[in-house]
């Protein structure tokens, strides 16, 4: 397995710590300026890759901002192999106001740019973008999501990348709230570029059984880890030992990212990495 850490710069995640609030309130340029120190700390701590957010690729912004991002990460050995926070809230994938022209343009820029800087996987969570309004047909919403995933898969195929459908708890979205639902949608789309992402926080909030992972063997391509309330793994009471036993059982060998609200990136990310590595060694 390869281990990474999220930069935590996304603009539309729900922060639960003061540091997260601060980072998410910064301008794009201020966030770009934060990247070298983050990369340096994570590289020093022994991570294999970093996980960035798609907005850092400036898919709807100035190409100079994308060049600046490439320059910021260019001197480090670890690369942003995974990108999350795929679709911004105002770019709807479902509902009565889907802008297909804008979506097409967004996909045409975001996925190739992710590939250009070393990306292998893009995570599709984007709970607001894929939530449908009251009174709208749930069946139609799922048909719209299938259409979107086919379009995204076309671009992913051209760029030799994969998409991971993220399940999101019902407090943040009204679609794909469980890993089981994500699995069903991936099967309906039936594209090898479209797989699953396990987020352990959402998984626990929805009270899913860890045995569910067994039916998803071979389809999970990425894992997000955090403890209760997005704490660092090992700082809460989530059953990580059972999780890693099951990941071993299904022979999971792909990437794992820490997705936590960290007050001090260097110290806490190292503690989280040591903890999950110790679990891997214990179950090996």
Buried (B, 14 or more C-beta within 10 A) or exposed (E): BBBBBBBBBBBBBEBEBEBBEEBBEBEBEEBBEBBBEBBBBBBEBEBBBBBBBBBBBBBEEEEEBBEBBBEBBEEBEBBBBBBBBBBBEEBBBBBEEBEEEEBEEBBBBBBBBBBEBBBBBBBBBBBBBBBBEEEBEEEEBBEBBBBBBBBBBBBBBEBEBBBBBBBBBEEBBBBBBBBBBBBBBBEEBEBEBBBBBBBBBBBBBBEBEBEBBEEBEEBBBBBBBBBEEBBBBBBBEBEBEEBBBBBBBBEBEBBBBBBBBBEEBBEBBBBBBBBBBEBBEEBE
